[in-house]
């Protein structure tokens, strides 16, 4: 597809692929200002090679906008900024039931200035948010106001900032940051939790760190290690029950995790919307 294209209000499902790289939406190399909004992408299967099925994959897109989409039940990744993204924004998306990853910025060629905010990610077996993977690197990624019921993974990523996010897992690490190749990592006003407090984080060469060890080694200020309670997680209502410690962490006129509008939409089952009804 060419540049300045918009995909809006579409449902794409029952996608099947026999070759590599099967996606509901595939955005080609070099497309500028590509927009995907208000769409429902699901049931993407690739039986011969399920690790290469994604709800959406972008190659070398610049100034793209991916917002207000519902992506789920995909054999591999939900959303994958795979190769050389510049200035792309991923916001207010709900991504779940994608076993290999929620939203990924992979770094097959250099990524710069990607923004991920106000996304809800849950029922992911691997990283809910992944910044960096391949050797070419990811630079200046801003991750803020996300609710993620899975871990944060940062690898080969320079100057990644995480703020006002929540990451909670049922077991294993709440965060994995490769400090050896990811300089400039910052965490601010965020909450992490895993039941295994002694192995909460993997940071640098350390196979496992508790929360205090993570704070000492990483640039992680005003960060909490505390179990998160939600309004009704069984019904996918992930609105956060605020505590005094959360309020002190935030101060006035700010919020923790994804915006309430996104969380209410998810609790309602993510019904299809239009630009006219989006804020209702």
C-alpha positions in Angstrom: 0.0 0.0 0.0 1.2 3.5 -0.8 1.8 6.4 1.6 -0.9 8.6 3.2 -3.2 5.6 3.4 -5.9 5.1 6.1 -7.4 1.9 7.3 -10.3 2.8 9.6 -13.3 0.9 11.0 -12.4 -2.5 9.4 -12.8 -6.0 10.8 -10.2 -8.4 9.4 -10.3 -12.0 10.6 -9.9 -15.6 9.6 -6.5 -14.8 8.0 -4.6 -17.9 7.0 -1.1 -18.2 5.6 1.1 -21.0 4.3 4.3 -18.9 3.8 6.3 -16.7 6.2 4.9 -13.4 7.5 1.2 -13.8 7.7 -0.6 -10.6 8.9 -4.1 -9.1 9.0 -2.5 -5.8 8.1 0.9 -5.5 6.4 2.3 -2.0 5.8 5.0 -2.0 3.1 8.5 -0.5 3.1 8.8 3.2 3.2 5.1 4.1 3.6 4.9 7.5 5.3 2.0 8.7 7.6 0.2 5.4 7.5 -2.9 5.3 9.8 -4.8 2.3 11.2 -7.7 3.3 13.4 -10.8 1.8 15.0 -10.2 -1.7 13.5 -10.7 -5.2 14.8 -8.0 -7.6 13.8 -8.3 -11.2 15.0 -8.0 -14.9 14.2 -4.7 -14.8 12.3 -3.3 -18.3 11.9 -0.2 -19.7 10.2 -0.1 -23.4 10.9 3.2 -24.2 9.2 5.1 -21.4 11.0 3.0 -19.9 13.7 5.9 -17.7 15.0 5.5 -15.4 12.0 1.8 -14.6 12.2 1.0 -11.1 13.4 -2.1 -8.9 13.7 -0.2 -6.1 12.1 3.4 -5.7 10.9 5.1 -2.4 9.7 8.2 -2.1 7.6 10.1 1.2 7.6 7.0 3.2 8.2 7.6 6.9 9.1 5.2 9.0 11.2 2.6 6.2 11.3 -0.4 6.3 13.7 -1.8 3.0 15.1 -4.7 3.9 17.5 -7.9 2.6 19.0 -7.6 -0.9 17.6 -8.6 -4.3 19.0 -6.1 -7.0 18.2 -6.4 -10.6 19.6 -6.2 -14.3 19.0 -3.1 -14.2 16.7 -0.7 -17.1 16.5 2.3 -14.9 17.3 2.6 -11.2 17.9 -0.2 -8.6 18.2 1.5 -5.5 16.7 5.0 -5.6 15.3 7.0 -2.5 14.2 9.6 -4.7 12.7 12.0 -2.7 10.5 13.2 0.9 10.7 10.2 2.7 12.1 10.6 6.5 12.6 8.3 8.6 14.7 5.5 6.0 14.8 2.8 6.2 17.5 0.9 3.3 19.1 -1.9 4.5 21.4 -5.1 3.3 22.9 -4.9 -0.2 21.5 -6.2 -3.3 23.2 -4.1 -6.4 22.5 -4.6 -9.8 24.0 -4.2 -13.6 23.4 -1.1 -13.3 21.3 1.4 -15.8 22.7 4.7 -14.4 21.5 4.2 -10.7 22.2 1.8 -7.8 22.6 3.3 -4.7 21.0 6.9 -5.1 19.7 9.5 -2.6 18.3 12.0 -5.1 16.9 15.0 -3.2 15.5 15.8 -5.2 12.3 17.0 -1.8 11.1 17.2 1.2 13.2 14.1 2.6 14.9 13.9 6.1 16.2 11.4 8.1 18.3 8.6 5.5 18.6 5.9 6.2 21.1 3.7 3.6 22.9 1.1 4.9 25.3 -2.3 4.2 26.7 -2.4 0.6 25.5 -3.9 -2.3 27.4 -2.1 -5.6 26.9 -3.1 -8.9 28.6 -3.2 -12.7 28.2 0.3 -12.7 26.6 2.7 -15.5 27.4 5.8 -13.5 26.5 6.6 -9.8 26.6 3.6 -7.6 26.7 5.8 -4.7 25.5 9.1 -5.3 23.8 11.5 -2.5 22.9 14.4 -3.8 20.8 15.4 -7.3 19.8 17.6 -7.4 16.7 21.1 -6.0 16.4 20.5 -2.7 14.5 18.9 -1.1 17.6 16.1 1.0 18.8 16.6 4.6 19.9 14.7 7.2 22.0 11.5 5.1 22.6 9.0 6.6 25.0 6.7 4.2 26.8 4.1 5.8 29.0 0.6 5.2 30.6 0.3 1.6 29.6 -1.5 -1.2 31.5 0.4 -4.5 30.8 -0.5 -7.8 32.4 2.9 -9.2 31.2 6.5 -8.3 31.4 8.5 -5.4 29.9 11.5 -6.5 27.7 14.2 -4.0 26.7 17.2 -5.2 24.6 19.5 -3.4 22.2 17.6 -0.2 22.9 19.2 3.1 23.6 17.5 5.8 25.7 14.2 4.0 26.5 12.0 5.9 29.0 9.2 4.1 30.8 6.7 6.3 32.8 3.3 5.9 34.4 3.0 2.2 33.4 1.9 -0.9 35.3 3.5 -4.3 34.6 2.1 -7.3 36.5 2.9 -11.0 35.8 1.6 -14.2 37.4 5.1 -15.7 37.5 8.7 -15.0 36.4 10.2 -11.5 35.8 8.1 -8.4 35.7 10.9 -6.7 33.7 13.9 -7.8 31.6 16.4 -5.0 30.7 19.7 -5.8 29.0 21.7 -3.1 30.6 24.8 -4.2 28.6 23.4 -3.0 25.3 20.6 -0.7 26.4 22.2 2.5 27.8 20.0 5.3 29.0 17.1 3.2 30.3 14.9 5.2 32.7 11.9 4.2 34.7 9.6 6.7 36.4 6.3 6.7 38.3 5.6 3.0 37.4 4.5 -0.1 39.3 5.9 -3.6 38.7 4.7 -6.8 40.4 5.4 -10.5 40.3 4.7 -13.0 43.1 8.3 -14.1 43.1 9.8 -10.9 44.7 13.3 -12.2 44.8 13.4 -12.6 41.0 11.3 -9.6 40.0 13.8 -8.3 37.4 16.5 -9.4 35.1 18.9 -6.5 34.6 22.3 -6.7 32.8 24.3 -9.8 33.8 22.3 -10.5 36.9 20.1 -13.5 36.3 17.5 -12.2 38.8 17.1 -9.2 41.1 14.7 -8.2 43.7 13.1 -4.8 43.6 15.7 -3.1 45.7 18.5 -4.5 43.5 16.8 -3.2 40.4 16.4 0.3 41.9 20.1 0.4 42.8 21.4 -0.8 39.4 18.9 0.9 37.1 17.9 4.5 36.8 14.5 3.8 38.4 13.2 6.6 40.6 9.7 6.8 42.1 9.0 3.2 41.1 7.0 0.8 43.2 6.9 -2.9 43.6 3.3 -3.6 44.7 0.5 -6.0 43.8 -2.1 -4.4 41.6 -5.8 -4.8 42.2 -8.4 -4.2 39.4 -12.1 -3.6 39.4 -12.9 -7.0 37.9 -10.1 -8.7 36.0 -12.2 -11.8 35.4 -14.5 -9.6 33.3 -11.5 -7.8 31.7 -12.2 -4.6 33.7 -8.6 -3.6 34.3 -9.4 -0.2 35.9 -6.9 0.1 38.7 -8.0 0.3 42.3 -5.9 3.2 43.6 -4.0 3.1 46.8 -2.4 5.8 48.9 1.1 4.7 47.7 -0.1 5.0 44.1 -1.5 8.5 44.7 1.7 9.6 46.3 3.7 8.2 43.4 1.7 10.2 40.9 0.9 13.5 42.5 -1.9 15.6 41.2 -3.5 15.7 37.7 -2.0 12.5 36.5 -3.0 8.8 36.1 -1.4 5.4 36.2 -1.7 2.9 33.4 -3.8 3.2 30.3 -6.5 5.9 30.2 -9.8 5.1 31.8 -11.5 5.4 28.4 -9.5 2.6 27.0 -10.1 0.4 30.0 -13.9 1.0 29.9 -13.9 0.1 26.2 -12.1 -3.2 27.0 -14.5 -4.0 29.8 -17.4 -3.5 27.4 -15.9 -6.1 25.0 -14.3 -3.6 22.6 -17.3 -2.8 20.5 -16.6 -1.3 17.0 -16.7 2.5 17.1 -16.4 5.4 14.7 -14.5 8.6 15.1 -17.8 10.3 16.0 -18.6 7.9 18.9 -15.0 7.3 20.1 -15.2 9.5 23.2 -18.6 8.3 24.4 
